[in-house]
Amino acid sequence: MKRLSLLIALSVSLVSAEPVKWGFQAGVGYNFLSLGSSMTSTTESAFSFGFSGGPVAAIPVNPKVDIALGPSLLWDDYGIKQKGGSSTADFRILWLGLGVAPTLHITEDVSIRIGYEWDIPLTGSLKGETGSGIDLKWAPEKASDVGSNTLPIVSMHNILLGLAYNVTPSTALDLQLKFGMRGIVADYNSSGTYNGAASASSNISATQLRLGFANAF
Protein backbone atom coordinates (compact mmCIF):
# COMPACT_ATOMS: atom_id res chain seq x y z
CA MET A 1 0.00 0.00 0.00
CA LYS A 2 2.85 2.39 0.85
CA ARG A 3 4.43 1.73 -2.55
CA LEU A 4 1.20 2.60 -4.37
CA SER A 5 0.72 5.77 -2.26
CA LEU A 6 4.19 6.99 -3.17
CA LEU A 7 3.53 6.42 -6.87
CA ILE A 8 0.25 8.32 -6.69
CA ALA A 9 1.89 11.20 -4.81
CA LEU A 10 4.61 11.40 -7.45
CA SER A 11 1.98 11.36 -10.18
CA VAL A 12 0.09 14.27 -8.65
CA SER A 13 3.28 16.31 -8.21
CA LEU A 14 4.08 16.01 -11.93
CA VAL A 15 0.73 17.00 -13.39
CA SER A 16 0.31 19.85 -15.85
CA ALA A 17 -2.49 22.38 -16.07
CA GLU A 18 -4.26 20.30 -18.76
CA PRO A 19 -7.64 18.81 -17.75
CA VAL A 20 -7.80 15.24 -16.52
CA LYS A 21 -9.29 12.81 -19.05
CA TRP A 22 -11.79 10.27 -17.73
CA GLY A 23 -12.74 6.96 -19.27
CA PHE A 24 -13.48 3.27 -18.88
CA GLN A 25 -11.35 0.25 -19.75
CA ALA A 26 -12.12 -3.46 -20.01
CA GLY A 27 -10.49 -6.58 -21.39
CA VAL A 28 -10.14 -10.33 -21.45
CA GLY A 29 -6.87 -12.17 -20.98
CA TYR A 30 -5.18 -15.54 -21.00
CA ASN A 31 -3.22 -16.52 -17.88
CA PHE A 32 0.09 -18.33 -18.31
CA LEU A 33 0.67 -20.19 -15.04
CA SER A 34 3.98 -21.07 -13.46
CA LEU A 35 3.79 -23.99 -11.02
CA GLY A 36 6.38 -24.55 -8.31
CA SER A 37 8.92 -27.34 -8.71
CA SER A 38 7.32 -29.38 -5.92
CA MET A 39 4.03 -29.39 -7.86
CA THR A 40 5.15 -30.19 -11.39
CA SER A 41 5.68 -33.92 -10.80
CA THR A 42 1.93 -34.44 -10.29
CA THR A 43 0.19 -31.36 -11.74
CA GLU A 44 0.36 -29.05 -14.76
CA SER A 45 -1.38 -25.88 -15.86
CA ALA A 46 -4.72 -26.03 -17.65
CA PHE A 47 -6.83 -23.45 -19.49
CA SER A 48 -6.71 -20.21 -17.47
CA PHE A 49 -8.26 -16.85 -18.25
CA GLY A 50 -9.51 -13.61 -16.74
CA PHE A 51 -11.71 -10.54 -17.21
CA SER A 52 -11.20 -6.99 -15.96
CA GLY A 53 -12.83 -3.58 -16.16
CA GLY A 54 -13.09 -0.25 -14.41
CA PRO A 55 -12.82 3.54 -14.62
CA VAL A 56 -9.55 5.25 -15.47
CA ALA A 57 -8.23 8.81 -15.20
CA ALA A 58 -5.43 10.04 -17.48
CA ILE A 59 -3.54 12.91 -15.81
CA PRO A 60 -1.50 14.94 -18.35
CA VAL A 61 2.14 15.70 -17.52
CA ASN A 62 3.04 17.21 -20.90
CA PRO A 63 1.79 16.76 -24.50
CA LYS A 64 3.62 13.42 -24.79
CA VAL A 65 3.17 11.92 -21.33
CA ASP A 66 0.23 11.26 -19.04
CA ILE A 67 -0.28 9.07 -15.99
CA ALA A 68 -3.18 6.61 -15.90
CA LEU A 69 -4.75 5.91 -12.49
CA GLY A 70 -7.75 3.84 -11.58
CA PRO A 71 -9.39 0.95 -9.75
CA SER A 72 -10.69 -2.13 -11.53
CA LEU A 73 -12.48 -5.36 -10.77
CA LEU A 74 -10.69 -8.47 -12.01
CA TRP A 75 -11.91 -12.05 -12.16
CA ASP A 76 -9.34 -14.80 -12.74
CA ASP A 77 -9.64 -18.53 -13.28
CA TYR A 78 -6.36 -20.39 -12.73
CA GLY A 79 -6.76 -23.96 -13.99
CA ILE A 80 -4.56 -26.88 -12.97
CA LYS A 81 -4.90 -30.56 -13.82
CA GLN A 82 -3.49 -33.92 -12.86
CA LYS A 83 -0.44 -34.79 -14.93
CA GLY A 84 -1.25 -37.54 -17.38
CA GLY A 85 -4.87 -37.58 -16.25
CA SER A 86 -8.13 -35.70 -16.69
CA SER A 87 -8.83 -34.47 -13.15
CA THR A 88 -8.87 -30.65 -12.98
CA ALA A 89 -9.24 -27.91 -10.38
CA ASP A 90 -9.79 -24.16 -10.68
CA PHE A 91 -8.71 -21.24 -8.52
CA ARG A 92 -11.45 -18.64 -9.12
CA ILE A 93 -10.66 -15.25 -7.62
CA LEU A 94 -12.30 -11.82 -7.64
CA TRP A 95 -9.76 -9.02 -7.10
CA LEU A 96 -9.82 -5.26 -6.59
CA GLY A 97 -6.98 -3.84 -8.66
CA LEU A 98 -5.36 -0.46 -7.94
CA GLY A 99 -3.04 0.65 -10.72
CA VAL A 100 -0.83 3.49 -11.86
CA ALA A 101 0.93 3.63 -15.24
CA PRO A 102 2.92 6.45 -16.87
CA THR A 103 2.06 6.51 -20.59
CA LEU A 104 4.18 7.79 -23.48
CA HIS A 105 2.38 8.87 -26.66
CA ILE A 106 4.76 7.89 -29.47
CA THR A 107 2.45 9.22 -32.18
CA GLU A 108 -1.04 10.68 -32.19
CA ASP A 109 -2.49 7.15 -32.31
CA VAL A 110 0.12 4.90 -30.64
CA SER A 111 1.15 4.86 -26.99
CA ILE A 112 3.13 2.62 -24.66
CA ARG A 113 3.12 2.37 -20.87
CA ILE A 114 4.80 0.70 -17.94
CA GLY A 115 3.14 0.59 -14.55
CA TYR A 116 2.31 -1.15 -11.29
CA GLU A 117 -0.92 -2.78 -10.09
CA TRP A 118 -1.78 -3.99 -6.61
CA ASP A 119 -4.47 -6.71 -6.69
CA ILE A 120 -6.39 -7.30 -3.45
CA PRO A 121 -8.37 -10.58 -3.21
CA LEU A 122 -12.04 -9.95 -2.38
CA THR A 123 -13.39 -13.50 -2.55
CA GLY A 124 -12.64 -16.78 -4.27
CA SER A 125 -12.89 -20.54 -4.31
CA LEU A 126 -10.89 -23.60 -5.27
CA LYS A 127 -13.12 -26.18 -6.91
CA GLY A 128 -12.56 -29.58 -8.47
CA GLU A 129 -14.66 -31.54 -10.92
CA THR A 130 -16.96 -32.82 -8.17
CA GLY A 131 -18.18 -29.29 -7.46
CA SER A 132 -17.02 -29.36 -3.83
CA GLY A 133 -14.33 -26.90 -2.91
CA ILE A 134 -12.67 -24.62 -0.38
CA ASP A 135 -12.85 -20.88 0.14
CA LEU A 136 -10.00 -18.55 -0.81
CA LYS A 137 -9.40 -15.71 1.65
CA TRP A 138 -7.00 -12.75 1.86
CA ALA A 139 -4.46 -14.00 4.37
CA PRO A 140 -5.00 -12.65 7.92
CA GLU A 141 -2.08 -11.87 10.20
CA LYS A 142 -2.60 -15.00 12.30
CA ALA A 143 -2.97 -18.55 11.01
CA SER A 144 -5.56 -19.17 13.73
CA ASP A 145 -7.86 -16.67 11.95
CA VAL A 146 -7.85 -18.51 8.62
CA GLY A 147 -10.80 -20.73 9.47
CA SER A 148 -11.73 -24.23 8.39
CA ASN A 149 -12.06 -25.25 4.75
CA THR A 150 -10.17 -22.09 3.74
CA LEU A 151 -6.93 -21.45 1.85
CA PRO A 152 -5.24 -18.10 2.58
CA ILE A 153 -3.97 -16.18 -0.45
CA VAL A 154 -1.92 -12.99 -0.74
CA SER A 155 -2.48 -9.68 -2.46
CA MET A 156 -0.53 -9.51 -5.71
CA HIS A 157 2.10 -7.04 -6.87
CA ASN A 158 2.22 -6.80 -10.67
CA ILE A 159 4.29 -5.06 -13.33
CA LEU A 160 2.31 -3.81 -16.34
CA LEU A 161 3.52 -3.34 -19.91
CA GLY A 162 1.03 -1.99 -22.42
CA LEU A 163 0.63 -0.93 -26.05
CA ALA A 164 -2.44 1.01 -27.25
CA TYR A 165 -3.71 2.11 -30.66
CA ASN A 166 -6.45 4.71 -31.16
CA VAL A 167 -9.07 3.40 -33.57
CA THR A 168 -11.17 6.55 -33.06
CA PRO A 169 -10.45 9.83 -31.22
CA SER A 170 -12.15 8.43 -28.10
CA THR A 171 -11.54 4.65 -28.33
CA ALA A 172 -8.29 2.68 -28.18
CA LEU A 173 -7.46 -0.99 -28.56
CA ASP A 174 -5.08 -2.14 -25.87
CA LEU A 175 -2.63 -5.04 -25.51
CA GLN A 176 -1.19 -5.60 -22.05
CA LEU A 177 1.22 -7.96 -20.31
CA LYS A 178 0.86 -8.28 -16.55
CA PHE A 179 3.66 -10.01 -14.64
CA GLY A 180 2.79 -11.35 -11.18
CA MET A 181 5.77 -10.76 -8.88
CA ARG A 182 5.00 -13.63 -6.46
CA GLY A 183 2.80 -16.68 -6.01
CA ILE A 184 -0.77 -16.47 -4.74
CA VAL A 185 -0.68 -18.89 -1.76
CA ALA A 186 0.19 -17.42 1.66
CA ASP A 187 2.71 -18.73 4.18
CA TYR A 188 2.85 -18.67 8.00
CA ASN A 189 5.93 -19.15 10.18
CA SER A 190 6.24 -21.63 13.03
CA SER A 191 4.55 -19.22 15.46
CA GLY A 192 1.52 -18.88 13.19
CA THR A 193 2.29 -15.32 12.00
CA TYR A 194 1.77 -14.28 8.38
CA ASN A 195 5.04 -14.57 6.45
CA GLY A 196 4.13 -13.36 2.96
CA ALA A 197 3.78 -15.63 -0.04
CA ALA A 198 4.82 -19.27 0.20
CA SER A 199 8.07 -20.25 -1.49
CA ALA A 200 8.08 -20.33 -5.28
CA SER A 201 8.71 -24.09 -5.25
CA SER A 202 5.26 -24.73 -3.78
CA ASN A 203 3.27 -21.86 -5.23
CA ILE A 204 1.39 -20.72 -8.34
CA SER A 205 2.15 -17.46 -10.14
CA ALA A 206 0.69 -16.00 -13.31
CA THR A 207 1.55 -13.82 -16.28
CA GLN A 208 -1.45 -12.49 -18.19
CA LEU A 209 -1.70 -11.40 -21.82
CA ARG A 210 -4.81 -9.20 -22.11
CA LEU A 211 -6.60 -7.70 -25.09
CA GLY A 212 -8.95 -4.86 -24.26
CA PHE A 213 -10.21 -1.40 -25.05
CA ALA A 214 -10.32 2.00 -23.40
CA ASN A 215 -13.03 4.55 -24.09
CA ALA A 216 -12.79 8.23 -23.12
CA PHE A 217 -15.92 9.97 -21.84
Order of alpha helices (4+ residues) and beta strands (2+ residues): alpha-beta-beta-beta-beta-beta-beta-beta-beta-beta-beta-beta-beta-beta
